[in-house]
Amino acid sequence: MVAQIPLVDYLVLDDEPRLVSKQCVTCGARFFDRRNACAACFSTAGFDDVDVAREGTLTAYTIVSHAAPGVPVPFVAGVVDCDGTSVRGNVVNVSPDPEHVHLGMKVRLTIVSAGVDAAGTEAVGYGFEPIEGSAGSGRER
Ligand SMILES: [Zn+2]
């Protein structure tokens, strides 16, 4: 059994992976990074941990064909609306081309291995993969 460590602290690896956002107790705005005050309403009243929906809709994407050395290209960088929470993440397990990736496609959270170190600990990030059945509808556009 390989130990798994999330790359970002808002990724929780339970039986099913999920993202946990900080939700402003004053206005309900959600953020993924640690903050001392809300960027939306400037409240310092604090934040609650809130689970983000595991499925969502791709609302923006870019097919990245040039990246830093060592980063495999092309890949799809996207923004997914998860039941009202906007999440940046790569679209994975799909051919990175406009034929297979389209706005409005349904995707779900999945984990992506970022490598295993010498001690056998696996670093795990997240991405979004197409939900079966939604593939192919992009041909109508
Ligand atoms: Zn706020």
Backbone and ligand atoms as CSV (ligand in chain L), in Angstrom:
chain,resi,resn,atom,element,x,y,z
A,1,MET,N,N,0.858,-1.200,0.000
A,1,MET,CA,C,0.000,0.000,0.000
A,1,MET,C,C,0.883,1.236,0.000
A,2,VAL,N,N,0.701,2.047,-0.986
A,2,VAL,CA,C,1.502,3.267,-1.117
A,2,VAL,C,C,0.832,4.398,-0.342
A,3,ALA,N,N,1.628,5.106,0.458
A,3,ALA,CA,C,1.088,6.269,1.151
A,3,ALA,C,C,0.861,7.387,0.140
A,4,GLN,N,N,-0.247,8.094,0.296
A,4,GLN,CA,C,-0.554,9.187,-0.621
A,4,GLN,C,C,-0.612,10.509,0.133
A,5,ILE,N,N,0.009,11.511,-0.451
A,5,ILE,CA,C,0.018,12.841,0.156
A,5,ILE,C,C,-0.521,13.841,-0.860
A,6,PRO,N,N,-1.561,14.605,-0.511
A,6,PRO,CA,C,-2.092,15.588,-1.461
A,6,PRO,C,C,-1.079,16.710,-1.718
A,7,LEU,N,N,-1.024,17.164,-2.967
A,7,LEU,CA,C,-0.138,18.267,-3.327
A,7,LEU,C,C,-0.624,19.595,-2.767
A,8,VAL,N,N,-1.916,19.728,-2.612
A,8,VAL,CA,C,-2.493,20.965,-2.086
A,8,VAL,C,C,-3.340,20.611,-0.869
A,9,ASP,N,N,-3.396,21.492,0.099
A,9,ASP,CA,C,-4.035,21.097,1.352
A,9,ASP,C,C,-5.559,21.132,1.284
A,10,TYR,N,N,-6.113,21.622,0.167
A,10,TYR,CA,C,-7.577,21.600,0.059
A,10,TYR,C,C,-8.082,20.369,-0.675
A,11,LEU,N,N,-7.156,19.496,-1.070
A,11,LEU,CA,C,-7.553,18.210,-1.640
A,11,LEU,C,C,-7.566,17.174,-0.525
A,12,VAL,N,N,-8.721,16.545,-0.306
A,12,VAL,CA,C,-8.859,15.548,0.747
A,12,VAL,C,C,-9.009,14.179,0.100
A,13,LEU,N,N,-8.166,13.242,0.532
A,13,LEU,CA,C,-8.184,11.899,-0.051
A,13,LEU,C,C,-8.875,10.928,0.894
A,14,ASP,N,N,-10.174,10.818,0.740
A,14,ASP,CA,C,-10.903,9.797,1.483
A,14,ASP,C,C,-11.177,8.649,0.515
A,15,ASP,N,N,-12.223,7.890,0.746
A,15,ASP,CA,C,-12.586,6.850,-0.211
A,15,ASP,C,C,-12.764,7.467,-1.590
A,16,GLU,N,N,-13.376,8.649,-1.602
A,16,GLU,CA,C,-13.506,9.397,-2.824
A,16,GLU,C,C,-12.831,10.736,-2.608
A,17,PRO,N,N,-12.030,11.204,-3.572
A,17,PRO,CA,C,-11.354,12.493,-3.387
A,17,PRO,C,C,-12.362,13.635,-3.406
A,18,ARG,N,N,-12.079,14.672,-2.647
A,18,ARG,CA,C,-12.944,15.850,-2.687
A,18,ARG,C,C,-12.117,17.079,-2.403
A,19,LEU,N,N,-12.663,18.221,-2.808
A,19,LEU,CA,C,-12.020,19.495,-2.531
A,19,LEU,C,C,-12.785,20.178,-1.413
A,20,VAL,N,N,-12.048,20.826,-0.536
A,20,VAL,CA,C,-12.661,21.542,0.579
A,20,VAL,C,C,-12.276,23.010,0.454
A,21,SER,N,N,-13.278,23.872,0.362
A,21,SER,CA,C,-12.990,25.296,0.223
A,21,SER,C,C,-13.239,26.009,1.548
A,22,LYS,N,N,-12.677,27.206,1.650
A,22,LYS,CA,C,-12.935,28.094,2.784
A,22,LYS,C,C,-14.088,28.997,2.378
A,23,GLN,N,N,-15.156,28.948,3.160
A,23,GLN,CA,C,-16.309,29.782,2.818
A,23,GLN,C,C,-16.460,30.891,3.840
A,24,CYS,N,N,-16.501,32.135,3.351
A,24,CYS,CA,C,-16.631,33.301,4.229
A,24,CYS,C,C,-17.940,33.215,5.029
A,25,VAL,N,N,-17.846,33.332,6.351
A,25,VAL,CA,C,-19.054,33.222,7.166
A,25,VAL,C,C,-19.961,34.430,6.993
A,26,THR,N,N,-19.409,35.523,6.461
A,26,THR,CA,C,-20.202,36.739,6.302
A,26,THR,C,C,-20.953,36.765,4.974
A,27,CYS,N,N,-20.245,36.486,3.863
A,27,CYS,CA,C,-20.897,36.644,2.558
A,27,CYS,C,C,-20.991,35.345,1.771
A,28,GLY,N,N,-20.306,34.282,2.226
A,28,GLY,CA,C,-20.429,33.002,1.538
A,28,GLY,C,C,-19.480,32.824,0.369
A,29,ALA,N,N,-18.625,33.805,0.094
A,29,ALA,CA,C,-17.648,33.640,-0.984
A,29,ALA,C,C,-16.706,32.494,-0.634
A,30,ARG,N,N,-16.272,31.745,-1.655
A,30,ARG,CA,C,-15.420,30.589,-1.407
A,30,ARG,C,C,-14.022,30.796,-1.993
A,31,PHE,N,N,-13.042,30.338,-1.228
A,31,PHE,CA,C,-11.648,30.433,-1.657
A,31,PHE,C,C,-10.955,29.126,-1.347
A,32,PHE,N,N,-9.851,28.859,-2.087
A,32,PHE,CA,C,-9.108,27.641,-1.815
A,32,PHE,C,C,-7.810,27.891,-1.067
A,33,ASP,N,N,-7.357,29.134,-1.089
A,33,ASP,CA,C,-6.118,29.400,-0.359
A,33,ASP,C,C,-6.450,30.008,1.001
A,34,ARG,N,N,-5.478,29.922,1.912
A,34,ARG,CA,C,-5.687,30.480,3.246
A,34,ARG,C,C,-5.739,31.996,3.186
A,35,ARG,N,N,-6.681,32.583,3.878
A,35,ARG,CA,C,-6.814,34.030,3.868
A,35,ARG,C,C,-7.080,34.524,5.282
A,36,ASN,N,N,-6.639,35.734,5.537
A,36,ASN,CA,C,-6.942,36.360,6.819
A,36,ASN,C,C,-8.234,37.147,6.734
A,37,ALA,N,N,-8.568,37.612,5.531
A,37,ALA,CA,C,-9.789,38.371,5.345
A,37,ALA,C,C,-10.401,37.985,4.011
A,38,CYS,N,N,-11.696,38.154,3.892
A,38,CYS,CA,C,-12.409,37.799,2.670
A,38,CYS,C,C,-12.088,38.793,1.556
A,39,ALA,N,N,-11.731,38.301,0.383
A,39,ALA,CA,C,-11.417,39.170,-0.747
A,39,ALA,C,C,-12.680,39.775,-1.353
A,40,ALA,N,N,-13.834,39.216,-1.034
A,40,ALA,CA,C,-15.081,39.718,-1.608
A,40,ALA,C,C,-15.712,40.807,-0.750
A,41,CYS,N,N,-15.710,40.601,0.572
A,41,CYS,CA,C,-16.409,41.567,1.430
A,41,CYS,C,C,-15.492,42.152,2.514
A,42,PHE,N,N,-14.235,41.721,2.553
A,42,PHE,CA,C,-13.227,42.223,3.492
A,42,PHE,C,C,-13.519,41.874,4.943
A,43,SER,N,N,-14.476,40.980,5.178
A,43,SER,CA,C,-14.759,40.539,6.533
A,43,SER,C,C,-13.590,39.739,7.085
A,44,THR,N,N,-13.350,39.884,8.378
A,44,THR,CA,C,-12.344,39.047,9.027
A,44,THR,C,C,-13.022,38.107,10.022
A,45,ALA,N,N,-14.324,37.877,9.815
A,45,ALA,CA,C,-15.085,37.043,10.753
A,45,ALA,C,C,-14.680,35.579,10.681
A,46,GLY,N,N,-14.069,35.189,9.578
A,46,GLY,CA,C,-13.593,33.814,9.500
A,46,GLY,C,C,-14.211,33.030,8.364
A,47,PHE,N,N,-13.785,31.757,8.282
A,47,PHE,CA,C,-14.194,30.901,7.186
A,47,PHE,C,C,-14.598,29.529,7.711
A,48,ASP,N,N,-15.574,28.934,7.061
A,48,ASP,CA,C,-15.931,27.542,7.341
A,48,ASP,C,C,-15.348,26.659,6.253
A,49,ASP,N,N,-15.003,25.432,6.618
A,49,ASP,CA,C,-14.607,24.449,5.613
A,49,ASP,C,C,-15.865,23.881,4.969
A,50,VAL,N,N,-15.925,23.946,3.650
A,50,VAL,CA,C,-17.113,23.487,2.934
A,50,VAL,C,C,-16.696,22.554,1.801
A,51,ASP,N,N,-17.307,21.378,1.741
A,51,ASP,CA,C,-17.029,20.466,0.639
A,51,ASP,C,C,-17.550,21.044,-0.672
A,52,VAL,N,N,-16.772,20.867,-1.712
A,52,VAL,CA,C,-17.169,21.322,-3.036
A,52,VAL,C,C,-17.722,20.130,-3.805
A,53,ALA,N,N,-18.755,20.376,-4.605
A,53,ALA,CA,C,-19.351,19.307,-5.414
A,53,ALA,C,C,-18.273,18.635,-6.248
A,54,ARG,N,N,-18.348,17.305,-6.368
A,54,ARG,CA,C,-17.317,16.556,-7.078
A,54,ARG,C,C,-17.535,16.548,-8.588
A,55,GLU,N,N,-18.703,16.973,-9.015
A,55,GLU,CA,C,-18.973,17.028,-10.440
A,55,GLU,C,C,-19.288,18.461,-10.826
A,56,GLY,N,N,-18.968,18.794,-12.068
A,56,GLY,CA,C,-19.214,20.155,-12.496
A,56,GLY,C,C,-19.240,20.279,-14.001
A,57,THR,N,N,-19.256,21.536,-14.443
A,57,THR,CA,C,-19.353,21.863,-15.859
A,57,THR,C,C,-18.145,22.696,-16.261
A,58,LEU,N,N,-17.525,22.334,-17.350
A,58,LEU,CA,C,-16.371,23.080,-17.834
A,58,LEU,C,C,-16.836,24.421,-18.399
A,59,THR,N,N,-16.371,25.516,-17.785
A,59,THR,CA,C,-16.835,26.834,-18.213
A,59,THR,C,C,-15.777,27.608,-18.986
A,60,ALA,N,N,-14.538,27.189,-18.923
A,60,ALA,CA,C,-13.467,27.820,-19.698
A,60,ALA,C,C,-12.329,26.824,-19.799
A,61,TYR,N,N,-11.593,26.874,-20.905
A,61,TYR,CA,C,-10.406,26.012,-20.974
A,61,TYR,C,C,-9.417,26.568,-21.979
A,62,THR,N,N,-8.189,26.164,-21.806
A,62,THR,CA,C,-7.129,26.487,-22.743
A,62,THR,C,C,-6.341,25.214,-22.999
A,63,ILE,N,N,-6.064,24.934,-24.253
A,63,ILE,CA,C,-5.182,23.813,-24.559
A,63,ILE,C,C,-3.758,24.362,-24.553
A,64,VAL,N,N,-2.982,23.907,-23.571
A,64,VAL,CA,C,-1.637,24.431,-23.367
A,64,VAL,C,C,-0.651,23.584,-24.160
A,65,SER,N,N,0.060,24.236,-25.078
A,65,SER,CA,C,1.011,23.486,-25.896
A,65,SER,C,C,2.455,23.873,-25.599
A,66,HIS,N,N,2.658,24.916,-24.793
A,66,HIS,CA,C,4.007,25.293,-24.377
A,66,HIS,C,C,4.011,25.429,-22.863
A,67,ALA,N,N,4.929,24.753,-22.193
A,67,ALA,CA,C,4.998,24.818,-20.741
A,67,ALA,C,C,6.450,24.709,-20.316
A,68,ALA,N,N,6.671,24.776,-19.029
A,68,ALA,CA,C,8.022,24.679,-18.486
A,68,ALA,C,C,8.639,23.331,-18.859
A,69,PRO,N,N,9.965,23.294,-18.958
A,69,PRO,CA,C,10.627,22.016,-19.245
A,69,PRO,C,C,10.199,20.943,-18.258
A,70,GLY,N,N,9.941,19.757,-18.758
A,70,GLY,CA,C,9.546,18.664,-17.868
A,70,GLY,C,C,8.052,18.519,-17.729
A,71,VAL,N,N,7.300,19.526,-18.165
A,71,VAL,CA,C,5.841,19.426,-18.095
A,71,VAL,C,C,5.347,18.889,-19.429
A,72,PRO,N,N,4.690,17.733,-19.415
A,72,PRO,CA,C,4.223,17.161,-20.687
A,72,PRO,C,C,3.148,18.037,-21.326
A,73,VAL,N,N,3.278,18.314,-22.609
A,73,VAL,CA,C,2.270,19.066,-23.344
A,73,VAL,C,C,1.860,18.247,-24.562
A,74,PRO,N,N,0.708,18.505,-25.157
A,74,PRO,CA,C,-0.271,19.481,-24.664
A,74,PRO,C,C,-1.088,18.929,-23.507
A,75,PHE,N,N,-1.631,19.858,-22.723
A,75,PHE,CA,C,-2.606,19.472,-21.714
A,75,PHE,C,C,-3.696,20.532,-21.687
A,76,VAL,N,N,-4.778,20.240,-21.003
A,76,VAL,CA,C,-5.928,21.139,-20.995
A,76,VAL,C,C,-6.063,21.772,-19.612
A,77,ALA,N,N,-5.890,23.085,-19.545
A,77,ALA,CA,C,-6.110,23.820,-18.305
A,77,ALA,C,C,-7.531,24.357,-18.337
A,78,GLY,N,N,-8.293,24.084,-17.305
A,78,GLY,CA,C,-9.689,24.465,-17.351
A,78,GLY,C,C,-10.184,25.153,-16.091
A,79,VAL,N,N,-11.390,25.690,-16.199
A,79,VAL,CA,C,-12.113,26.204,-15.049
A,79,VAL,C,C,-13.452,25.476,-15.020
A,80,VAL,N,N,-13.756,24.882,-13.878
A,80,VAL,CA,C,-14.956,24.066,-13.758
A,80,VAL,C,C,-15.889,24.677,-12.727
A,81,ASP,N,N,-17.141,24.820,-13.110
A,81,ASP,CA,C,-18.148,25.287,-12.172
A,81,ASP,C,C,-18.719,24.075,-11.448
A,82,CYS,N,N,-18.332,23.937,-10.166
A,82,CYS,CA,C,-18.802,22.804,-9.366
A,82,CYS,C,C,-19.968,23.263,-8.508
A,83,ASP,N,N,-21.158,23.204,-9.061
A,83,ASP,CA,C,-22.354,23.584,-8.329
A,83,ASP,C,C,-22.211,24.975,-7.704
A,84,GLY,N,N,-21.655,25.909,-8.483
A,84,GLY,CA,C,-21.552,27.290,-8.028
A,84,GLY,C,C,-20.172,27.698,-7.565
A,85,THR,N,N,-19.297,26.740,-7.335
A,85,THR,CA,C,-17.938,27.070,-6.943
A,85,THR,C,C,-17.014,26.900,-8.137
A,86,SER,N,N,-16.287,27.961,-8.464
A,86,SER,CA,C,-15.397,27.922,-9.613
A,86,SER,C,C,-14.051,27.325,-9.207
A,87,VAL,N,N,-13.643,26.270,-9.904
A,87,VAL,CA,C,-12.416,25.557,-9.548
A,87,VAL,C,C,-11.504,25.486,-10.766
A,88,ARG,N,N,-10.246,25.887,-10.580
A,88,ARG,CA,C,-9.272,25.717,-11.656
A,88,ARG,C,C,-8.681,24.324,-11.580
A,89,GLY,N,N,-8.545,23.690,-12.717
A,89,GLY,CA,C,-7.916,22.379,-12.724
A,89,GLY,C,C,-7.704,21.913,-14.148
A,90,ASN,N,N,-6.805,20.973,-14.308
A,90,ASN,CA,C,-6.581,20.418,-15.637
A,90,ASN,C,C,-7.676,19.405,-15.961
A,91,VAL,N,N,-8.026,19.349,-17.241
A,91,VAL,CA,C,-8.948,18.314,-17.709
A,91,VAL,C,C,-8.085,17.143,-18.157
A,92,VAL,N,N,-8.309,15.997,-17.521
A,92,VAL,CA,C,-7.448,14.836,-17.754
A,92,VAL,C,C,-8.250,13.664,-18.300
A,93,ASN,N,N,-7.536,12.613,-18.689
A,93,ASN,CA,C,-8.165,11.401,-19.232
A,93,ASN,C,C,-9.023,11.716,-20.449
A,94,VAL,N,N,-8.523,12.659,-21.264
A,94,VAL,CA,C,-9.227,13.034,-22.488
A,94,VAL,C,C,-8.154,13.477,-23.486
A,95,SER,N,N,-8.414,13.293,-24.770
A,95,SER,CA,C,-7.474,13.799,-25.766
A,95,SER,C,C,-7.475,15.319,-25.717
A,96,PRO,N,N,-6.304,15.961,-25.601
A,96,PRO,CA,C,-6.250,17.410,-25.445
A,96,PRO,C,C,-6.436,18.135,-26.769
A,97,ASP,N,N,-7.612,18.067,-27.331
A,97,ASP,CA,C,-7.896,18.773,-28.576
A,97,ASP,C,C,-9.369,19.188,-28.586
A,98,PRO,N,N,-9.697,20.167,-29.450
A,98,PRO,CA,C,-11.072,20.727,-29.450
A,98,PRO,C,C,-12.129,19.708,-29.841
A,99,GLU,N,N,-11.704,18.624,-30.443
A,99,GLU,CA,C,-12.638,17.565,-30.820
A,99,GLU,C,C,-13.212,16.869,-29.588
A,100,HIS,N,N,-12.410,16.818,-28.537
A,100,HIS,CA,C,-12.803,16.060,-27.353
A,100,HIS,C,C,-13.084,16.917,-26.130
A,101,VAL,N,N,-12.676,18.183,-26.191
A,101,VAL,CA,C,-12.880,19.075,-25.051
A,101,VAL,C,C,-13.756,20.223,-25.514
A,102,HIS,N,N,-14.816,20.501,-24.781
A,102,HIS,CA,C,-15.683,21.597,-25.185
A,102,HIS,C,C,-16.341,22.240,-23.980
A,103,LEU,N,N,-16.673,23.504,-24.141
A,103,LEU,CA,C,-17.344,24.215,-23.059
A,103,LEU,C,C,-18.671,23.545,-22.755
A,104,GLY,N,N,-18.997,23.484,-21.476
A,104,GLY,CA,C,-20.272,22.905,-21.074
A,104,GLY,C,C,-20.218,21.409,-20.841
A,105,MET,N,N,-19.062,20.789,-21.107
A,105,MET,CA,C,-18.985,19.338,-20.884
A,105,MET,C,C,-19.010,19.041,-19.389
A,106,LYS,N,N,-19.586,17.907,-19.053
A,106,LYS,CA,C,-19.696,17.499,-17.658
A,106,LYS,C,C,-18.432,16.748,-17.256
A,107,VAL,N,N,-17.887,17.141,-16.127
A,107,VAL,CA,C,-16.660,16.507,-15.654
A,107,VAL,C,C,-16.785,16.181,-14.171
A,108,ARG,N,N,-15.899,15.302,-13.721
A,108,ARG,CA,C,-15.879,14.967,-12.301
A,108,ARG,C,C,-14.449,14.992,-11.783
A,109,LEU,N,N,-14.342,15.248,-10.492
A,109,LEU,CA,C,-13.041,15.310,-9.844
A,109,LEU,C,C,-12.369,13.940,-9.863
A,110,THR,N,N,-11.089,13.935,-10.130
A,110,THR,CA,C,-10.322,12.695,-10.057
A,110,THR,C,C,-8.925,13.042,-9.566
A,111,ILE,N,N,-8.215,12.044,-9.083
A,111,ILE,CA,C,-6.865,12.339,-8.614
A,111,ILE,C,C,-5.853,11.964,-9.685
A,112,VAL,N,N,-4.735,12.679,-9.662
A,112,VAL,CA,C,-3.689,12.511,-10.655
A,112,VAL,C,C,-2.377,12.312,-9.910
A,113,SER,N,N,-1.683,11.225,-10.197
A,113,SER,CA,C,-0.400,10.986,-9.538
A,113,SER,C,C,0.640,11.968,-10.047
A,114,ALA,N,N,1.395,12.546,-9.129
A,114,ALA,CA,C,2.474,13.454,-9.511
A,114,ALA,C,C,3.829,12.799,-9.278
A,115,GLY,N,N,3.814,11.500,-9.030
A,115,GLY,CA,C,5.085,10.803,-8.866
A,115,GLY,C,C,5.223,10.170,-7.492
A,116,VAL,N,N,6.112,9.204,-7.399
A,116,VAL,CA,C,6.354,8.491,-6.148
A,116,VAL,C,C,7.811,8.702,-5.755
A,117,ASP,N,N,8.048,9.050,-4.497
A,117,ASP,CA,C,9.433,9.267,-4.079
A,117,ASP,C,C,10.091,7.951,-3.668
A,118,ALA,N,N,11.357,8.025,-3.282
A,118,ALA,CA,C,12.126,6.817,-2.994
A,118,ALA,C,C,11.539,6.020,-1.836
A,119,ALA,N,N,10.851,6.690,-0.936
A,119,ALA,CA,C,10.273,6.017,0.225
A,119,ALA,C,C,8.922,5.382,-0.107
A,120,GLY,N,N,8.462,5.571,-1.344
A,120,GLY,CA,C,7.203,4.974,-1.742
A,120,GLY,C,C,5.989,5.842,-1.454
A,121,THR,N,N,6.215,7.101,-1.125
A,121,THR,CA,C,5.105,8.016,-0.877
A,121,THR,C,C,4.715,8.694,-2.188
A,122,GLU,N,N,3.439,8.597,-2.509
A,122,GLU,CA,C,2.951,9.158,-3.764
A,122,GLU,C,C,2.372,10.555,-3.551
A,123,ALA,N,N,2.829,11.505,-4.367
A,123,ALA,CA,C,2.240,12.843,-4.344
A,123,ALA,C,C,1.039,12.847,-5.279
A,124,VAL,N,N,-0.070,13.377,-4.802
A,124,VAL,CA,C,-1.316,13.304,-5.558
A,124,VAL,C,C,-1.913,14.695,-5.759
A,125,GLY,N,N,-2.182,14.999,-7.019
A,125,GLY,CA,C,-2.894,16.228,-7.340
A,125,GLY,C,C,-4.291,15.869,-7.814
A,126,TYR,N,N,-4.997,16.861,-8.353
A,126,TYR,CA,C,-6.337,16.555,-8.838
A,126,TYR,C,C,-6.520,17.106,-10.243
A,127,GLY,N,N,-7.494,16.555,-10.899
A,127,GLY,CA,C,-7.882,17.039,-12.207
A,127,GLY,C,C,-9.362,16.730,-12.384
A,128,PHE,N,N,-9.860,17.039,-13.557
A,128,PHE,CA,C,-11.256,16.723,-13.861
A,128,PHE,C,C,-11.297,15.860,-15.111
A,129,GLU,N,N,-12.069,14.780,-15.043
A,129,GLU,CA,C,-12.193,13.901,-16.202
A,129,GLU,C,C,-13.625,13.935,-16.707
A,130,PRO,N,N,-13.790,13.719,-18.021
A,130,PRO,CA,C,-15.147,13.720,-18.584
A,130,PRO,C,C,-15.998,12.623,-17.945
A,131,ILE,N,N,-17.262,12.928,-17.749
A,131,ILE,CA,C,-18.193,11.920,-17.257
A,131,ILE,C,C,-18.713,11.140,-18.456
A,132,GLU,N,N,-18.694,9.818,-18.312
A,132,GLU,CA,C,-19.147,8.956,-19.413
A,132,GLU,C,C,-20.504,9.416,-19.925
A,133,GLY,N,N,-20.625,9.425,-21.218
A,133,GLY,CA,C,-21.921,9.767,-21.792
A,133,GLY,C,C,-21.977,11.175,-22.325
A,134,SER,N,N,-21.108,12.073,-21.790
A,134,SER,CA,C,-21.129,13.446,-22.295
A,134,SER,C,C,-20.165,13.611,-23.450
A,135,ALA,N,N,-19.258,12.637,-23.626
A,135,ALA,CA,C,-18.287,12.747,-24.702
A,135,ALA,C,C,-18.998,12.710,-26.048
A,136,GLY,N,N,-18.513,13.482,-26.966
A,136,GLY,CA,C,-19.060,13.441,-28.307
A,136,GLY,C,C,-20.055,14.541,-28.599
A,137,SER,N,N,-20.674,15.102,-27.555
A,137,SER,CA,C,-21.673,16.129,-27.809
A,137,SER,C,C,-21.036,17.394,-28.370
A,138,GLY,N,N,-19.714,17.516,-28.240
A,138,GLY,CA,C,-19.028,18.693,-28.756
A,138,GLY,C,C,-19.037,18.770,-30.269
A,139,ARG,N,N,-19.285,17.662,-30.912
A,139,ARG,CA,C,-19.282,17.672,-32.374
A,139,ARG,C,C,-20.411,18.524,-32.945
A,140,GLU,N,N,-21.416,18.804,-32.117
A,140,GLU,CA,C,-22.542,19.598,-32.606
A,140,GLU,C,C,-22.193,21.075,-32.706
A,141,ARG,N,N,-21.151,21.516,-32.013
A,141,ARG,CA,C,-20.831,22.930,-31.969
A,141,ARG,C,C,-20.206,23.382,-33.273
L,1,ZN,ZN,ZN,-16.939,37.596,2.526
